[in-house]
């Protein structure tokens, strides 16, 4: 039975699908965390940060969920930019306090409303993966509370197998308590951006190949509804960190001052019919025409977190929610693979409102880390029940054929047999999991669905 201090609550990821009742605990101290873990009995447990993974990786149906956001202190910052902090600290807080001091995150996902612990567990990546890889490359060490109640200091030298199983391990090896992450020194809180429109998928991928060495950051919004000669037309954003001399004169006196942004809000779940092929096609046409080839200087927030300016933007998909499907295809198969994915999506008549293409560089050493050299396409599908699940299954089959994979932090529907083929090092992870958590205290709805919990 769950602890009496827990409250029963319906939880989901950011996609609002799937949704399950869980027993939620809010504990502030390490002693309380240890007590909860060691007295779990038949209940299993998963840590949860700000709930920005999309599927069910931080959901634990009819079992325990431990909220981690109260343990959110800065602990130290060295002269060389080595940040030591508690795992509940958010990227938003790091940016708020350290960017004005000239320190930036080495890489970041498309939202700053994630915790350090959640970011490590998902081995997050950003628009600069083609040059610097995922967050795991910059994590120097962390302290991990294990199923036995012991706290282990993990790094590349100390418990290296556990270190690399935890980076990208979706919270299934234990609870990250504190972490050390190497930050980057920057001159300004701005980036110098070049916007280019491309006519089709071939032009888009060619542009990535030609510019990967010249630009730290690259990302493309892609129109996934167009077919024929315009299939894959895109708006590509290329950028580098701006120097002081790149800024307008009025900004050069305070180059690290962050531009204030007003946040809009989606106040309620929109009707499910709001997003359909017609409305998405109209939006895509408007968005493509609204952008012109140009150079500009844009704020850190505007470039890295465009959707963070809209509070609760996930409500635009209605009560049934949505599935974000993120596909990775090896570089040698990128064109044929992306073309096949876009054909499937177009034929399914299930419009993706947001479709984002990125270029990827070398993998890090995380056992379950997601990316390797190639291209990744993230797609949002309004959830329409079996139709949407069947589409994701068809997309999975394309990835299996081409040696690709899905991203666990976005996944909500993939099955265990598919995931095991996509992640050939999974047995290494399960070996570490058996050693550090033989009773499977740490578990989640996703972990059980994907076969990440040893039997």
C-alpha positions as CSV (number, residue, x, y, z in Angstrom):
1,X,0.0,0.0,0.0
2,X,1.2,3.6,-0.6
3,X,2.5,5.7,2.2
4,X,-0.3,7.7,3.9
5,X,1.6,10.9,3.2
6,X,1.2,10.4,-0.5
7,X,-1.7,12.0,-2.5
8,X,-3.4,10.2,-5.3
9,X,-3.1,12.3,-8.5
10,X,-3.6,11.9,-12.2
11,X,-0.3,12.4,-14.0
12,X,0.9,12.6,-17.6
13,X,3.9,13.9,-19.4
14,X,3.8,17.1,-21.4
15,X,1.9,15.5,-24.2
16,X,-1.1,14.7,-21.8
17,X,-1.1,11.1,-23.1
18,X,-1.1,8.6,-21.5
19,X,-2.5,9.6,-18.2
20,X,-2.4,7.5,-15.0
21,X,-3.3,7.8,-11.3
22,X,-0.1,7.8,-9.2
23,X,0.8,8.3,-5.5
24,X,2.7,11.5,-5.4
25,X,5.2,12.4,-2.6
26,X,6.8,15.8,-2.0
27,X,9.8,15.4,0.2
28,X,12.4,18.1,0.9
29,X,15.3,16.2,2.6
30,X,17.7,13.4,1.5
31,X,16.7,11.6,4.7
32,X,13.0,11.6,3.7
33,X,14.0,10.4,0.2
34,X,16.0,7.5,1.7
35,X,13.2,6.6,4.0
36,X,10.7,6.5,1.2
37,X,13.0,4.3,-1.0
38,X,13.9,1.8,1.7
39,X,10.3,1.4,3.0
40,X,8.7,1.0,-0.4
41,X,7.7,-2.7,0.1
42,X,5.8,-3.7,-3.0
43,X,5.5,-0.2,-4.4
44,X,7.9,1.0,-7.1
45,X,9.1,4.6,-7.4
46,X,10.2,7.1,-10.1
47,X,11.5,10.6,-9.6
48,X,9.8,13.5,-11.4
49,X,11.0,17.0,-12.1
50,X,9.0,19.6,-14.0
51,X,7.1,17.1,-16.1
52,X,8.4,18.1,-19.5
53,X,9.2,14.6,-20.8
54,X,6.4,14.0,-23.3
55,X,5.2,10.4,-22.6
56,X,5.1,8.3,-19.5
57,X,8.8,8.2,-18.4
58,X,8.0,10.2,-15.2
59,X,4.6,8.5,-14.7
60,X,4.2,5.4,-12.5
61,X,0.7,4.0,-12.8
62,X,-0.8,3.1,-9.3
63,X,2.7,3.4,-7.9
64,X,4.9,6.1,-6.3
65,X,6.2,9.3,-7.9
66,X,8.7,11.5,-6.0
67,X,8.7,15.2,-6.9
68,X,12.2,16.6,-7.0
69,X,11.6,20.3,-7.5
70,X,12.1,21.4,-3.9
71,X,15.8,20.4,-3.9
72,X,16.9,23.2,-6.2
73,X,19.9,25.1,-4.7
74,X,23.0,26.4,-6.4
75,X,26.0,24.9,-4.5
76,X,29.1,26.4,-6.2
77,X,30.5,27.8,-9.4
78,X,34.2,27.6,-10.1
79,X,36.3,30.2,-11.9
80,X,36.3,27.9,-14.9
81,X,32.5,27.5,-15.0
82,X,32.0,24.2,-13.3
83,X,28.6,24.4,-11.8
84,X,27.6,22.2,-8.8
85,X,23.9,22.2,-7.9
86,X,21.1,20.2,-6.6
87,X,19.2,18.1,-9.2
88,X,15.9,19.9,-8.7
89,X,17.4,23.2,-10.0
90,X,15.8,24.2,-13.3
91,X,17.6,25.3,-16.5
92,X,15.4,28.5,-16.2
93,X,17.0,29.4,-12.9
94,X,20.5,28.6,-14.2
95,X,19.9,31.0,-17.1
96,X,18.3,33.7,-15.0
97,X,21.2,33.9,-12.6
98,X,24.3,32.8,-14.6
99,X,23.8,34.1,-18.1
100,X,24.0,37.7,-16.9
101,X,27.4,36.7,-15.4
102,X,28.6,35.3,-18.8
103,X,28.0,31.6,-18.3
104,X,25.7,29.6,-20.5
105,X,24.5,26.0,-20.6
106,X,26.6,23.9,-22.9
107,X,23.5,22.5,-24.6
108,X,19.8,22.8,-24.0
109,X,16.6,21.3,-25.2
110,X,13.7,23.4,-26.6
111,X,12.5,24.3,-23.1
112,X,14.2,25.8,-20.1
113,X,11.6,24.4,-17.8
114,X,13.5,21.2,-17.1
115,X,15.4,20.2,-14.0
116,X,19.1,19.2,-14.0
117,X,18.2,15.7,-12.8
118,X,15.7,15.2,-15.5
119,X,18.0,16.6,-18.2
120,X,20.7,14.2,-17.2
121,X,18.3,11.2,-17.0
122,X,17.2,12.1,-20.6
123,X,20.7,13.1,-21.8
124,X,19.1,16.1,-23.4
125,X,20.5,17.6,-26.6
126,X,19.9,20.8,-28.5
127,X,20.6,22.7,-31.7
128,X,24.3,22.3,-31.4
129,X,24.5,18.5,-31.2
130,X,26.3,18.4,-34.6
131,X,29.2,20.2,-33.0
132,X,29.3,19.3,-29.3
133,X,27.0,16.4,-28.6
134,X,24.5,15.8,-25.8
135,X,24.5,17.0,-22.2
136,X,26.3,13.8,-21.1
137,X,29.6,15.2,-22.6
138,X,29.5,18.0,-20.1
139,X,28.4,16.2,-16.9
140,X,31.5,15.8,-14.8
141,X,29.9,13.9,-11.8
142,X,26.8,13.4,-9.8
143,X,25.6,11.9,-6.5
144,X,23.1,9.1,-6.9
145,X,20.7,7.8,-4.2
146,X,20.4,4.1,-4.9
147,X,17.7,1.5,-4.1
148,X,19.7,0.3,-1.1
149,X,19.6,3.8,0.4
150,X,23.4,4.3,-0.3
151,X,24.6,7.5,-1.9
152,X,27.3,6.9,-4.6
153,X,29.6,9.5,-6.2
154,X,29.5,8.7,-9.9
155,X,31.9,10.0,-12.6
156,X,33.9,8.7,-15.5
157,X,36.4,7.4,-13.0
158,X,34.2,6.4,-10.1
159,X,31.4,3.8,-10.9
160,X,31.7,4.5,-14.6
161,X,29.2,1.9,-15.7
162,X,26.6,3.4,-13.4
163,X,27.5,6.9,-14.5
164,X,26.9,6.1,-18.1
165,X,23.8,4.0,-17.4
166,X,22.3,6.9,-15.5
167,X,23.0,9.4,-18.3
168,X,20.0,8.7,-20.6
169,X,18.8,6.0,-18.2
170,X,15.3,7.7,-17.7
171,X,15.6,7.7,-13.9
172,X,15.7,3.9,-13.5
173,X,19.1,3.6,-11.7
174,X,18.3,5.9,-8.8
175,X,17.7,9.5,-7.8
176,X,20.2,12.1,-8.8
177,X,20.8,14.3,-5.8
178,X,23.5,16.8,-7.0
179,X,25.4,17.2,-10.2
180,X,28.5,19.0,-11.6
181,X,28.1,20.4,-15.1
182,X,30.7,22.3,-17.1
183,X,29.2,25.6,-18.4
184,X,30.4,27.7,-21.4
185,X,31.7,31.3,-21.3
186,X,29.8,33.7,-23.5
187,X,30.2,37.4,-24.3
188,X,26.6,38.2,-24.8
189,X,23.0,37.0,-24.1
190,X,22.3,37.0,-27.9
191,X,23.0,34.9,-31.0
192,X,23.7,36.0,-34.5
193,X,21.1,34.2,-36.7
194,X,20.9,33.6,-40.4
195,X,17.4,32.5,-41.7
196,X,17.1,30.7,-45.0
197,X,14.2,29.2,-46.8
198,X,14.6,25.9,-48.7
199,X,12.4,24.6,-51.5
200,X,12.4,20.9,-50.5
201,X,14.0,18.2,-48.4
202,X,17.0,17.8,-50.6
203,X,17.8,21.5,-50.3
204,X,17.3,21.4,-46.5
205,X,19.6,18.4,-45.9
206,X,22.2,19.8,-48.3
207,X,22.2,23.1,-46.4
208,X,22.8,21.3,-43.1
209,X,25.8,19.4,-44.7
210,X,27.3,22.6,-46.1
211,X,26.9,24.7,-42.9
212,X,27.5,22.2,-40.1
213,X,31.1,23.3,-39.6
214,X,30.4,27.0,-39.8
215,X,27.5,27.4,-37.4
216,X,27.3,26.3,-33.8
217,X,23.5,26.0,-33.9
218,X,21.2,24.8,-36.7
219,X,17.5,23.8,-36.8
220,X,14.8,23.7,-39.4
221,X,11.0,24.0,-39.2
222,X,9.8,21.7,-41.8
223,X,6.4,21.6,-43.7
224,X,5.5,17.9,-43.4
225,X,2.3,18.2,-45.4
226,X,3.7,19.3,-48.7
227,X,4.2,16.6,-51.4
228,X,5.8,16.4,-54.7
229,X,8.7,18.8,-55.6
230,X,8.0,20.9,-52.4
231,X,8.1,18.0,-50.0
232,X,10.2,19.0,-47.0
233,X,10.3,22.7,-47.7
234,X,11.8,24.4,-44.6
235,X,12.7,27.5,-42.8
236,X,16.3,26.9,-41.6
237,X,17.8,28.9,-38.7
238,X,21.6,28.9,-38.4
239,X,23.4,30.7,-35.6
240,X,26.5,31.4,-33.6
241,X,27.0,33.0,-30.2
242,X,27.0,36.8,-30.8
243,X,30.0,38.8,-29.9
244,X,29.7,42.3,-28.4
245,X,30.6,43.8,-31.8
246,X,27.7,41.9,-33.4
247,X,25.1,43.8,-31.2
248,X,23.3,47.0,-32.1
249,X,25.0,50.0,-30.4
250,X,22.3,50.4,-27.8
251,X,22.9,46.8,-26.6
252,X,26.7,46.9,-26.5
253,X,26.8,48.7,-23.1
254,X,25.0,45.8,-21.4
255,X,25.6,42.8,-23.7
256,X,24.7,40.2,-21.1
257,X,21.4,41.9,-20.1
258,X,18.6,39.5,-21.0
259,X,15.7,40.7,-23.1
260,X,12.4,40.5,-21.2
261,X,9.7,38.5,-22.9
262,X,6.0,38.6,-22.1
263,X,4.5,35.1,-21.7
264,X,1.2,34.5,-23.3
265,X,-1.0,31.7,-22.0
266,X,-3.4,29.1,-23.4
267,X,-6.0,29.2,-20.7
268,X,-7.8,26.0,-21.5
269,X,-7.8,22.9,-23.6
270,X,-8.8,23.8,-27.1
271,X,-11.5,21.7,-28.9
272,X,-10.0,18.7,-30.6
273,X,-11.1,19.8,-34.0
274,X,-9.0,23.0,-33.8
275,X,-5.9,21.3,-35.3
276,X,-6.7,19.5,-38.5
277,X,-5.1,19.1,-41.9
278,X,-6.7,22.2,-43.2
279,X,-5.7,24.5,-40.3
280,X,-2.2,23.1,-40.1
281,X,-1.8,23.5,-43.9
282,X,-2.9,27.1,-43.6
283,X,-0.5,27.8,-40.7
284,X,2.4,26.1,-42.6
285,X,1.8,28.3,-45.7
286,X,1.7,31.4,-43.6
287,X,4.8,30.5,-41.6
288,X,6.8,29.7,-44.7
289,X,5.8,33.0,-46.5
290,X,6.4,35.1,-43.4
291,X,10.1,34.2,-43.3
292,X,12.6,35.6,-45.7
293,X,16.3,35.0,-46.1
294,X,18.0,37.4,-43.7
295,X,20.6,37.9,-40.9
296,X,19.6,39.2,-37.5
297,X,20.6,39.2,-33.9
298,X,18.1,37.5,-31.6
299,X,17.9,37.0,-27.9
300,X,19.0,33.8,-26.1
301,X,15.4,33.1,-25.1
302,X,13.9,33.8,-28.5
303,X,16.3,31.5,-30.3
304,X,16.5,28.5,-27.9
305,X,13.0,28.6,-26.3
306,X,10.5,30.0,-28.8
307,X,7.6,28.0,-27.3
308,X,8.4,28.9,-23.7
309,X,6.8,32.3,-24.4
310,X,3.4,30.5,-24.5
311,X,2.5,29.1,-21.1
312,X,0.7,25.7,-21.3
313,X,1.0,25.5,-25.1
314,X,0.3,21.8,-24.9
315,X,-3.3,22.7,-24.4
316,X,-3.7,23.5,-28.0
317,X,-4.0,19.8,-28.7
318,X,-7.1,19.5,-26.5
319,X,-8.0,17.1,-23.7
320,X,-6.9,14.0,-25.5
321,X,-3.4,15.4,-25.8
322,X,-0.7,14.6,-28.4
323,X,2.2,12.3,-29.1
324,X,5.6,13.8,-30.0
325,X,7.4,11.3,-32.1
326,X,11.1,12.0,-32.5
327,X,12.9,9.9,-35.2
328,X,16.7,9.6,-35.7
329,X,18.0,8.3,-39.0
330,X,21.7,7.6,-39.7
331,X,23.4,10.1,-42.0
332,X,23.8,7.7,-44.9
333,X,20.0,7.0,-44.9
334,X,18.8,10.5,-44.1
335,X,17.3,11.5,-47.4
336,X,15.5,8.3,-48.2
337,X,14.4,7.8,-44.6
338,X,13.1,11.3,-44.1
339,X,11.3,11.2,-47.5
340,X,9.6,7.9,-46.5
341,X,8.6,9.3,-43.1
342,X,7.1,12.4,-44.7
343,X,5.2,10.3,-47.3
344,X,3.7,8.2,-44.5
345,X,2.6,11.2,-42.5
346,X,1.1,12.9,-45.5
347,X,-0.8,9.8,-46.6
348,X,-2.1,9.3,-43.0
349,X,-3.8,12.7,-43.1
350,X,-2.7,13.2,-39.5
351,X,-1.2,16.7,-39.5
352,X,1.9,17.5,-37.4
353,X,1.6,21.1,-36.2
354,X,5.2,21.3,-35.2
355,X,7.9,19.5,-37.2
356,X,11.6,20.2,-36.3
357,X,14.6,18.9,-38.1
358,X,18.1,18.9,-36.6
359,X,21.6,17.7,-37.6
360,X,23.3,15.3,-35.2
361,X,27.0,14.6,-34.4
362,X,28.9,11.8,-32.6
363,X,27.2,9.8,-29.9
364,X,28.4,10.1,-26.3
365,X,29.1,7.1,-24.1
366,X,25.7,6.9,-22.4
367,X,24.4,3.3,-22.7
368,X,20.9,4.4,-23.7
369,X,21.9,7.8,-25.1
370,X,19.8,8.7,-28.1
371,X,21.8,10.4,-30.8
372,X,24.5,9.4,-33.3
373,X,25.6,11.0,-36.7
374,X,22.5,11.6,-38.8
375,X,19.3,13.7,-38.7
376,X,16.5,13.8,-36.2
377,X,12.9,14.8,-37.0
378,X,10.5,15.7,-34.1
379,X,6.8,15.6,-34.9
380,X,3.6,16.4,-32.9
381,X,0.5,14.4,-33.6
382,X,-2.8,15.2,-32.0
383,X,-3.9,12.0,-30.3
384,X,-6.7,10.3,-32.2
385,X,-6.6,6.9,-30.5
386,X,-5.7,3.8,-32.5
387,X,-5.1,5.8,-35.7
388,X,-2.3,7.7,-34.1
389,X,-0.8,4.6,-32.5
390,X,-0.9,2.8,-35.8
391,X,0.9,5.7,-37.5
392,X,3.7,5.6,-34.9
393,X,4.0,1.9,-35.4
394,X,4.4,2.4,-39.1
395,X,7.1,5.1,-38.5
396,X,8.8,2.7,-36.1
397,X,9.0,0.1,-38.9
398,X,10.7,2.6,-41.2
399,X,13.3,3.4,-38.5
400,X,14.0,-0.3,-37.9
401,X,14.6,-0.8,-41.6
402,X,17.0,2.1,-41.8
403,X,18.9,1.6,-38.5
404,X,17.2,4.5,-36.8
405,X,15.6,4.9,-33.3
406,X,13.1,6.9,-31.3
407,X,13.9,9.2,-28.3
408,X,12.7,7.8,-25.0
409,X,12.1,11.2,-23.5
410,X,9.4,11.8,-26.2
411,X,8.1,8.3,-26.5
412,X,4.6,7.2,-25.4
413,X,3.7,4.2,-27.5
414,X,6.7,2.1,-28.8
415,X,6.8,-1.5,-27.6
416,X,9.6,-3.4,-26.0
417,X,10.6,-5.6,-28.9
418,X,11.0,-2.5,-31.2
419,X,13.0,-0.6,-28.6
420,X,15.3,-3.5,-28.0
421,X,16.3,-3.6,-31.6
422,X,16.8,0.2,-31.8
423,X,19.0,0.2,-28.7
424,X,21.6,-2.7,-29.2
425,X,23.3,-1.8,-25.9
426,X,20.2,-2.4,-23.8
427,X,21.5,-5.6,-22.3
428,X,24.4,-3.5,-20.8
429,X,21.9,-1.3,-19.2
430,X,19.9,-4.2,-17.8
431,X,23.1,-5.7,-16.3
432,X,23.8,-2.4,-14.4
433,X,20.1,-2.2,-13.4
434,X,20.2,-5.7,-11.9
435,X,23.3,-4.9,-10.0
436,X,22.3,-1.5,-8.5
437,X,18.5,-2.2,-8.1
438,X,17.9,-6.0,-7.9
439,X,14.4,-5.5,-6.6
440,X,13.4,-3.0,-9.3
441,X,12.5,-0.3,-6.7
442,X,12.9,2.3,-9.5
443,X,10.3,1.8,-12.2
444,X,8.0,3.8,-14.4
445,X,5.1,3.1,-16.8
446,X,7.5,3.7,-19.7
447,X,10.2,1.5,-18.2
448,X,7.8,-1.4,-17.9
449,X,6.4,-0.9,-21.4
450,X,9.8,-0.7,-23.1
451,X,11.3,-3.6,-21.2
452,X,13.8,-1.5,-19.2
453,X,12.9,-3.3,-16.0
454,X,14.7,-6.7,-15.8
455,X,12.6,-9.8,-15.2
